[in-house]
Amino acid sequence: MLLPQARDIDDTELERLYDYPAELSRPWVQVNFVSSPDGAVTVGGKSHGLSGPADKKVFMLGRTLADVVLVGAGTAAIEGYGGVKSGEVRSAVRARLGLRPVPPIAVVTRRATIAPDSSLVTDTVVPTIVLTCASAPEDRLTALSDAGADVVITGDADVDLSVAMAELDKRDLRRVSCEGGPHLFGGLIEAGLVDQLCLSISPLLAGGDASRIAFGPPPVAPRELELASVLTDENFLMLRYRARHA
C-alpha cells in the first residue's frame, strides 16, 4: 500500500491534519513522541537521535498550533529546554488562529526541581508555568516565583494532572501540546486525559535499555484509539491517533 509522502503535502494540508478541534470548551491534550520500531524512546539518552526532518516539522507544527507546551521536568532538563522563541513558531498561522504570539512552557515537577536561573525560567518570551504541589520545598517555590515563573499548586503530595488541566483552562490555554516524557505521558493516560497521540516511528533499531514512550500506573481500562492519519518520509512513519470518547 502506498502511503502519502509528507513532502507531497503542503503546509495548509499539514496544518489541517494536525490542528485542534474548533471552539474547545476544555483543555484538549495532544501528545507528541518519536520512537524506534523496537520501542526505544531515546538514543544516547536523548530523543534527538531518533528524529528526522519531517518528524521535526510535525513536532514544530505542534508548537505552532498550541496554546501551551506541556513537558515533564526530567525531559526538560535532559533535552535542554528553554522558552519557545518567536522564530520557532509560524507567527502568521498563530495570528490567523487567534493564538498568542508564543505559547508558554508548562513544566510538571512534583518537587519544583527547576533551577530559578535555568533557561527554562530566564530565557523566555512569556513566563514559564510551573505545575507543582504543596509538598515541594517552600524555598524552591519562592525562588521560582521571584525569578518570574508562574508557580501553580496542583495537589498536596503529587501533581494532580486533572487539576493542572483546570489551571491551564483558567488561563485560556486549551490547545495543549505535550512533549513528554514517559512518566508524564503515563500519568495522562492513567487520568484519561489524552485526546490525540502523534507518534513518529524512526527507522532505527536502537536496542539498549531506553524507556518506552509511556510509563506509570495502568488506567482502569485501556483507552481505545482511532487511526486518524498516516504519513511517511525517508523511511519514517508519522502516525496520528485520536481517542474514542464515550
Rosetta silent file (secondary structure, phi, psi, omega in degrees, C-alpha in Angstrom):
SEQUENCE: MLLPQARDIDDTELERLYDYPAELSRPWVQVNFVSSPDGAVTVGGKSHGLSGPADKKVFMLGRTLADVVLVGAGTAAIEGYGGVKSGEVRSAVRARLGLRPVPPIAVVTRRATIAPDSSLVTDTVVPTIVLTCASAPEDRLTALSDAGADVVITGDADVDLSVAMAELDKRDLRRVSCEGGPHLFGGLIEAGLVDQLCLSISPLLAGGDASRIAFGPPPVAPRELELASVLTDENFLMLRYRARHA
SCORE:     score description
SCORE:     0.000 S_00000001
   1 L     0.000  132.014  178.341    0.000    0.000    0.000 S_00000001
   2 L   -85.031  128.864  178.912    1.331    3.423   -0.941 S_00000001
   3 L  -102.545  151.563  178.629    1.214    5.941    1.898 S_00000001
   4 L   -60.354  135.269  176.892    1.084    9.731    1.490 S_00000001
   5 E   -85.735  131.081 -179.757    4.546   11.306    1.432 S_00000001
   6 H   -57.797  -35.382 -177.720    4.962   14.181    3.877 S_00000001
   7 H   -68.593  -19.014 -178.877    6.950   16.094    1.281 S_00000001
   8 H   -90.659   -3.113  179.973    3.973   15.950   -1.114 S_00000001
   9 L  -104.657  126.469 -177.714    1.594   17.592    1.378 S_00000001
  10 L   -77.111  171.411 -175.431    1.676   21.372    1.563 S_00000001
  11 H   -61.743  -33.836 -179.662    1.710   23.349    4.805 S_00000001
  12 H   -64.489  -43.947  179.794   -2.004   24.132    4.583 S_00000001
  13 H   -70.058  -37.983  178.588   -2.963   20.449    4.400 S_00000001
  14 H   -64.132  -41.156  176.822   -0.491   19.516    7.133 S_00000001
  15 H   -63.261  -40.012  179.344   -1.996   22.188    9.379 S_00000001
  16 H   -62.436  -41.599 -178.600   -5.496   20.879    8.636 S_00000001
  17 H   -64.104  -41.540 -170.251   -4.470   17.361    9.604 S_00000001
  18 H  -101.561    1.893 -178.261   -2.827   18.325   12.876 S_00000001
  19 L   -70.646  160.837  178.778   -4.993   21.241   14.016 S_00000001
  20 L   -82.349  159.668  173.830   -7.049   21.125   17.199 S_00000001
  21 L   -59.988  150.491 -179.466  -10.851   20.937   17.221 S_00000001
  22 L   -76.424  151.379  172.502  -12.567   24.310   16.923 S_00000001
  23 L    51.560   59.042  179.409  -14.133   26.153   19.877 S_00000001
  24 L   -69.295  139.383  176.919  -12.716   23.995   22.664 S_00000001
  25 L  -105.833    0.515  179.596  -14.556   24.148   25.983 S_00000001
  26 L  -154.988  164.679  174.225  -11.810   22.310   27.913 S_00000001
  27 L   -60.836  134.629 -179.228   -8.102   21.540   27.556 S_00000001
  28 E  -119.126  116.917 -167.304   -7.522   19.141   24.661 S_00000001
  29 E  -102.418  120.028  171.649   -4.258   17.221   25.029 S_00000001
  30 E  -106.674  131.277  179.708   -2.107   16.133   22.116 S_00000001
  31 E  -109.734  133.753 -177.264    0.956   14.040   22.982 S_00000001
  32 E  -116.454  128.140  177.378    3.998   14.002   20.683 S_00000001
  33 E  -145.981  152.135  167.456    6.613   11.234   20.684 S_00000001
  34 E  -119.316  140.392 -176.909    9.228    9.670   18.429 S_00000001
  35 E  -143.044  154.260  170.949   10.152    6.021   18.964 S_00000001
  36 L   -80.450  161.577  178.336   12.237    3.327   17.320 S_00000001
  37 L   -61.056  -25.411  178.522   10.389    0.281   15.918 S_00000001
  38 L   -91.977   12.782  168.113   11.777   -1.759   18.842 S_00000001
  39 L    94.868    3.329  179.939   10.226    0.664   21.339 S_00000001
  40 L   -77.150  138.769 -179.710   13.139    2.894   22.375 S_00000001
  41 L  -100.243   -8.192  178.246   12.241    6.498   23.156 S_00000001
  42 L  -144.601  159.735  167.572   15.858    7.749   23.144 S_00000001
  43 E  -127.562  123.670 -176.507   19.264    7.093   21.599 S_00000001
  44 L    64.542   27.186  176.725   22.182    8.051   23.799 S_00000001
  45 L    87.686   -5.655 -178.131   19.731    9.322   26.396 S_00000001
  46 E  -130.765  151.819  179.129   18.015   11.873   24.116 S_00000001
  47 H   -74.132  -19.586 -175.451   15.142   11.776   21.632 S_00000001
  48 H   -56.109  -35.676 -177.849   17.145   13.848   19.123 S_00000001
  49 H   -67.196  -14.362  178.380   18.974   10.755   17.890 S_00000001
  50 H   -95.962  -14.818 -168.086   15.700    9.245   16.667 S_00000001
  51 L   -84.707  163.597  176.437   14.361   12.308   14.883 S_00000001
  52 L  -143.990  174.571 -174.995   14.451   13.376   11.228 S_00000001
  53 H   -56.183  -46.197 -177.890   13.466   16.458    9.164 S_00000001
  54 H   -68.720  -40.727  177.047    9.815   15.503    8.572 S_00000001
  55 H   -61.294  -42.161  178.940    9.351   14.390   12.177 S_00000001
  56 H   -64.786  -35.724  178.881   10.858   17.668   13.389 S_00000001
  57 H   -64.163  -42.986  177.781    8.500   19.594   11.111 S_00000001
  58 H   -65.241  -40.068  178.711    5.468   17.879   12.645 S_00000001
  59 H   -60.290  -47.258 -179.159    6.911   18.471   16.132 S_00000001
  60 H   -70.149  -30.477  174.649    7.345   22.205   15.499 S_00000001
  61 H   -62.790  -36.125  175.800    3.876   22.389   13.933 S_00000001
  62 H   -57.186  -40.153  177.212    2.598   21.091   17.262 S_00000001
  63 H   -70.113  -39.106  179.820    4.116   24.148   18.924 S_00000001
  64 H   -61.098  -37.783 -173.929    2.762   26.490   16.261 S_00000001
  65 H   -90.487   -3.963 -171.810   -0.805   25.249   16.782 S_00000001
  66 L   -95.657  151.568  167.730   -0.710   25.050   20.603 S_00000001
  67 L   -79.756  -31.408 -175.148   -1.787   27.421   23.349 S_00000001
  68 E  -153.511  145.045  175.874    0.738   25.806   25.713 S_00000001
  69 E  -103.323  120.223 -177.990    3.583   23.271   25.567 S_00000001
  70 E  -102.370  132.358 -178.683    3.403   20.713   28.401 S_00000001
  71 E  -150.644  149.207  174.532    6.548   18.842   29.463 S_00000001
  72 E   -79.026  153.087 -176.589    7.885   16.895   32.418 S_00000001
  73 H   -62.233  -38.199 -179.815   10.794   18.338   34.380 S_00000001
  74 H   -62.797  -45.927  177.985   13.057   15.370   33.610 S_00000001
  75 H   -63.988  -42.204  179.128   12.575   15.685   29.866 S_00000001
  76 H   -59.267  -40.171 -179.557   13.016   19.464   30.026 S_00000001
  77 H   -70.647  -46.802 -177.343   16.352   19.006   31.823 S_00000001
  78 H   -64.074  -41.545 -175.942   17.674   16.205   29.569 S_00000001
  79 L   -87.810   -1.856  176.816   16.673   17.944   26.335 S_00000001
  80 L    68.222   47.568 -177.092   17.885   21.394   27.483 S_00000001
  81 L   -67.185  141.023  161.732   14.584   23.221   27.241 S_00000001
  82 L  -123.871 -172.755  176.343   14.292   26.981   27.155 S_00000001
  83 L   -70.138  157.127  175.548   11.222   29.039   26.393 S_00000001
  84 L   -68.921  133.225 -179.267    9.631   28.881   22.937 S_00000001
  85 L   -97.902  156.305 -178.344   11.058   31.641   20.719 S_00000001
  86 H   -58.456  -37.085 -178.071    9.121   33.719   18.200 S_00000001
  87 H   -74.788   -8.630 -179.179   11.178   32.327   15.327 S_00000001
  88 H   -87.498  -15.561  179.818   10.341   28.735   16.256 S_00000001
  89 L  -120.863  157.139 -178.094    6.625   29.081   15.512 S_00000001
  90 L   -87.021  104.371 -172.511    4.821   30.370   12.437 S_00000001
  91 H   -63.453  -36.035 -179.161    3.527   33.754   13.534 S_00000001
  92 H   -64.583  -39.577  178.273    1.148   34.173   10.576 S_00000001
  93 H   -65.573  -45.401 -179.253   -0.593   30.893   11.392 S_00000001
  94 H   -63.405  -39.950  178.789   -0.907   31.772   15.067 S_00000001
  95 H   -64.827  -41.562 -179.946   -2.300   35.216   14.236 S_00000001
  96 H   -64.480  -34.102 -179.469   -4.850   33.725   11.847 S_00000001
  97 L   -85.157   -2.393  179.849   -5.969   31.244   14.518 S_00000001
  98 L    76.069   23.320  179.870   -6.246   33.966   17.148 S_00000001
  99 L   -90.445  158.127  175.117   -3.437   32.495   19.274 S_00000001
 100 L   -65.126  156.701 -174.556   -0.964   34.457   21.354 S_00000001
 101 L   -54.835  -37.935 -177.036    2.354   35.148   19.587 S_00000001
 102 L  -139.656  136.134  176.621    4.245   32.468   21.530 S_00000001
 103 L   -79.750  141.964  173.328    2.997   29.549   23.669 S_00000001
 104 L   -75.460  159.506  168.505    4.344   29.261   27.218 S_00000001
 105 E   -89.703  133.678  171.857    6.036   26.132   28.512 S_00000001
 106 E  -113.575  114.350 -175.207    4.155   24.405   31.347 S_00000001
 107 E  -107.153  131.668 -179.314    6.530   22.108   33.222 S_00000001
 108 E   -94.012  119.032 -177.836    5.305   19.375   35.570 S_00000001
 109 L  -148.699  109.580 -176.309    7.568   18.968   38.608 S_00000001
 110 L   -62.038  -37.238 -175.409    6.471   17.408   41.892 S_00000001
 111 L  -104.563   10.682 -179.730    9.479   18.751   43.827 S_00000001
 112 L    54.039   49.468 -173.679    9.878   22.070   41.947 S_00000001
 113 L   -81.170   -4.185  178.944   13.313   20.935   40.792 S_00000001
 114 L   -66.803  128.644  178.629   13.667   23.554   38.030 S_00000001
 115 L   -71.996  135.596 -179.063   16.568   25.874   38.836 S_00000001
 116 L   -60.266  -25.444 -179.724   15.455   29.534   39.042 S_00000001
 117 L   -98.246   11.708  178.969   18.397   30.563   36.836 S_00000001
 118 L   -74.365  157.429  179.836   17.762   27.899   34.171 S_00000001
 119 H   -63.750  -21.898  177.944   16.960   28.943   30.619 S_00000001
 120 H   -66.768  -22.941  178.487   13.528   27.413   31.101 S_00000001
 121 H  -104.818  -40.922 -172.110   12.780   30.259   33.501 S_00000001
 122 H   -92.190  -27.356 -175.035   15.063   33.095   32.391 S_00000001
 123 L  -104.368   66.776 -175.776   15.200   32.666   28.595 S_00000001
 124 L  -134.499  151.165  173.011   11.507   33.047   27.802 S_00000001
 125 L   -85.023  -37.427  175.438    9.217   35.374   25.867 S_00000001
 126 L  -124.142  151.043 -176.164    6.301   34.532   28.166 S_00000001
 127 L   -59.562  138.430  173.462    6.600   33.246   31.759 S_00000001
 128 L   -71.734  138.906  176.588    7.041   29.521   32.228 S_00000001
 129 E   -94.431  124.066  178.852    4.220   27.841   34.155 S_00000001
 130 E  -105.042  109.694  179.906    5.476   25.529   36.918 S_00000001
 131 E   -94.081  107.482 -172.798    2.843   22.902   37.781 S_00000001
 132 E  -137.159 -164.240 -177.328    3.867   21.552   41.174 S_00000001
 133 L  -136.478  167.865 -171.121    2.433   20.573   44.545 S_00000001
 134 L   -65.744  -25.251 -178.183    2.203   21.871   48.105 S_00000001
 135 L   -79.844   -6.539  176.744    4.826   19.451   49.466 S_00000001
 136 L   -63.477  146.426 -179.400    7.575   20.948   47.276 S_00000001
 137 L   -54.690  129.304 -175.299   10.184   22.867   49.319 S_00000001
 138 H   -60.300  -35.075 -179.135    8.853   26.355   50.026 S_00000001
 139 H   -66.066  -33.565  177.280   12.202   27.996   49.285 S_00000001
 140 H   -69.132  -42.245  179.215   12.192   26.494   45.768 S_00000001
 141 H   -61.458  -43.268 -179.361    8.650   27.690   45.124 S_00000001
 142 H   -65.936  -43.082 -179.194    9.539   31.189   46.298 S_00000001
 143 H   -63.471  -40.919  178.686   12.745   31.290   44.250 S_00000001
 144 H   -66.136  -42.734  178.433   10.937   30.227   41.073 S_00000001
 145 H   -62.973  -44.077  179.611    8.184   32.775   41.625 S_00000001
 146 H   -64.142  -28.928  179.974   10.730   35.543   42.306 S_00000001
 147 L   -79.706   -7.121  175.526   12.548   34.574   39.078 S_00000001
 148 L   112.146   -0.979  178.608    9.364   35.207   37.085 S_00000001
 149 L   -75.744  151.798  174.188    7.782   31.771   36.782 S_00000001
 150 E   -91.409   95.430 -174.520    4.033   31.297   37.196 S_00000001
 151 E   -86.673  124.410 -174.358    4.072   28.777   40.062 S_00000001
 152 E  -125.573  121.428  176.642    0.822   26.793   40.350 S_00000001
 153 E   -83.568  122.070 -175.043    0.000   24.351   43.163 S_00000001
 154 L  -122.159   15.958  178.906   -1.975   21.453   41.698 S_00000001
 155 L   171.894  175.778 -178.733   -2.028   18.956   44.562 S_00000001
 156 L   -87.569  -68.458 -177.226   -0.721   18.149   48.018 S_00000001
 157 L  -100.761  -10.544  179.961    1.920   15.406   47.721 S_00000001
 158 L  -151.374  163.617  177.123    1.885   14.992   43.941 S_00000001
 159 L   -76.400  121.190  174.527    0.813   16.866   40.829 S_00000001
 160 L   -88.881  108.657 -173.342   -2.852   16.158   40.093 S_00000001
 161 H   -66.847  -27.800  175.237   -2.946   16.345   36.300 S_00000001
 162 H   -67.156  -39.963  175.614   -6.706   16.949   36.239 S_00000001
 163 H   -66.796  -39.773  178.167   -6.184   19.985   38.485 S_00000001
 164 H   -58.985  -42.822  178.368   -3.261   21.037   36.278 S_00000001
 165 H   -64.639  -37.201  178.236   -5.546   20.960   33.233 S_00000001
 166 H   -64.292  -37.153  177.933   -8.131   23.021   35.120 S_00000001
 167 H   -67.897  -38.881  175.033   -5.457   25.609   35.904 S_00000001
 168 H   -64.820  -38.928  178.437   -4.472   25.802   32.239 S_00000001
 169 H   -59.880  -41.297  178.578   -8.166   26.161   31.383 S_00000001
 170 H   -59.475  -27.771 -178.866   -8.405   29.174   33.738 S_00000001
 171 L   -94.758   11.961 -178.159   -5.626   30.773   31.672 S_00000001
 172 L    59.006   34.640  178.345   -7.477   30.036   28.386 S_00000001
 173 L  -108.719   85.032 -172.692   -4.759   27.536   27.451 S_00000001
 174 L  -105.247  -19.032  178.101   -6.828   24.723   25.965 S_00000001
 175 E   -92.846   94.394 -170.261   -4.704   23.600   22.997 S_00000001
 176 E  -102.379  121.241  176.633   -2.170   21.519   24.920 S_00000001
 177 E  -108.963  106.313 -178.713    0.847   20.022   23.158 S_00000001
 178 E   -90.743  127.632 -177.770    2.591   17.527   25.445 S_00000001
 179 L  -109.928   21.849  177.103    6.200   16.764   24.529 S_00000001
 180 L   100.728 -175.142    6.235    6.886   14.063   27.142 S_00000001
 181 L   -96.449 -159.677 -173.560    8.414   12.432   28.878 S_00000001
 182 H   -58.585  -38.090 -179.767    7.265    8.862   29.521 S_00000001
 183 H   -68.049  -39.669  177.407    6.225    9.390   33.164 S_00000001
 184 H   -66.469  -43.526  178.308    4.093   12.409   32.274 S_00000001
 185 H   -60.884  -43.039  177.797    2.518   10.553   29.346 S_00000001
 186 H   -60.836  -39.341  177.424    1.818    7.603   31.634 S_00000001
 187 H   -65.833  -38.274  177.814    0.160    9.924   34.131 S_00000001
 188 H   -66.022  -38.885  176.583   -2.006   11.468   31.426 S_00000001
 189 H   -63.634  -47.476 -179.687   -3.076    8.000   30.286 S_00000001
 190 H   -57.626  -38.834 -177.733   -3.917    6.962   33.849 S_00000001
 191 L   -83.486   -3.252  179.747   -6.001   10.132   34.298 S_00000001
 192 L    69.604   35.384 -172.336   -7.811    9.649   30.967 S_00000001
 193 L  -107.427    2.409 -177.047   -6.590   12.998   29.637 S_00000001
 194 L   -88.690  123.192  177.837   -5.073   12.031   26.267 S_00000001
 195 L  -101.147  -30.770 -178.117   -7.083   13.169   23.248 S_00000001
 196 E  -150.679  141.435  174.231   -4.535   12.619   20.483 S_00000001
 197 E  -120.147  123.082  173.163   -1.199   10.859   20.057 S_00000001
 198 E  -105.328  107.439 -173.260    1.212   11.909   17.317 S_00000001
 199 E  -119.027  119.065  175.026    3.769    9.102   17.119 S_00000001
 200 E   -98.946  132.380  177.421    6.694    9.077   14.712 S_00000001
 201 E  -103.391  116.247 -177.754    8.442    5.745   14.119 S_00000001
 202 L   -84.824  142.505 -178.081   12.137    6.211   13.355 S_00000001
 203 L   -81.282   55.378  178.543   13.882    3.719   11.012 S_00000001
 204 L  -133.719  137.125  168.057   16.440    2.689   13.667 S_00000001
 205 L   -94.114  105.646 -170.608   16.762   -0.400   15.806 S_00000001
 206 L   -86.480  -31.711 -177.787   18.028    1.241   18.965 S_00000001
 207 L    58.717 -152.227  175.649   18.220   -1.707   21.369 S_00000001
 208 L    71.471 -160.263 -175.321   19.661   -0.925   24.778 S_00000001
 209 L  -116.024   26.492  179.979   17.687   -0.120   27.896 S_00000001
 210 L   -62.730  150.760 -179.836   15.819    3.012   26.743 S_00000001
 211 L   -69.408  160.141  167.855   12.368    3.619   28.208 S_00000001
 212 L   -79.968  173.096 -172.389    9.097    3.059   26.337 S_00000001
 213 L   -74.107  -19.949  177.882    7.041    6.163   25.488 S_00000001
 214 L  -134.716  136.955 -179.599    4.671    5.782   28.476 S_00000001
 215 L  -146.394  130.762  178.624    5.434    4.555   31.969 S_00000001
 216 L   156.655 -174.187  179.057    3.300    4.580   35.093 S_00000001
 217 L   -60.902  143.677  179.645    0.286    3.015   36.817 S_00000001
 218 L   -71.309  151.870  174.609   -2.174    1.418   34.408 S_00000001
 219 L   -72.906  170.541  176.772   -5.509    3.109   33.774 S_00000001
 220 L   -57.110  -39.154  176.599   -8.750    1.500   34.879 S_00000001
 221 L  -149.547  148.256  176.981   -9.117    0.315   31.271 S_00000001
 222 L   -59.283  146.920  179.908   -7.038    0.858   28.113 S_00000001
 223 L   -89.872  125.250 -179.718   -8.118    3.840   26.004 S_00000001
 224 L   -78.079  135.403 -178.552   -9.366    2.921   22.545 S_00000001
 225 E  -117.340  157.272  171.892   -7.833    4.935   19.705 S_00000001
 226 E  -117.154  134.871  176.723   -8.737    5.597   16.079 S_00000001
 227 E   -74.603  115.932 -173.926   -6.058    5.948   13.405 S_00000001
 228 E   -96.983  -31.810  177.644   -6.609    9.449   12.021 S_00000001
 229 E  -163.221  153.745  177.044   -3.724    9.830    9.556 S_00000001
 230 E  -136.671  126.029  175.253   -0.537    8.155    8.330 S_00000001
 231 E  -126.882  156.268  175.675    2.345    9.911    6.580 S_00000001
 232 E  -135.497  150.729  177.450    5.767    8.659    5.562 S_00000001
 233 E  -163.474  123.971  177.748    9.035   10.392    4.708 S_00000001
 234 L    49.303   46.625  177.339   12.571    8.992    4.337 S_00000001
 235 L    71.758    4.528  171.003   11.510    5.702    5.963 S_00000001
 236 E   -86.025  145.052  168.465    9.849    7.486    8.895 S_00000001
 237 E  -109.938  131.263  176.782    6.218    6.744    9.728 S_00000001
 238 E  -116.934  105.831 -174.094    4.195    9.585   11.243 S_00000001
 239 E  -103.704  141.463  177.056    1.061    8.221   12.863 S_00000001
 240 E  -128.852  119.055 -179.686   -1.772   10.239   14.350 S_00000001
 241 E  -114.897  140.315  173.189   -4.275    8.564   16.657 S_00000001
 242 E  -116.013  141.809 -179.418   -7.349   10.122   18.254 S_00000001
 243 E   -73.034  143.512  173.016   -9.021    8.822   21.373 S_00000001
 244 L   -87.794  119.368  179.508  -12.553    7.499   21.144 S_00000001
 245 L   -99.198  138.618  179.290  -14.619    9.354   23.724 S_00000001
 246 L   -68.176    0.000    0.000  -17.749    7.845   25.164 S_00000001
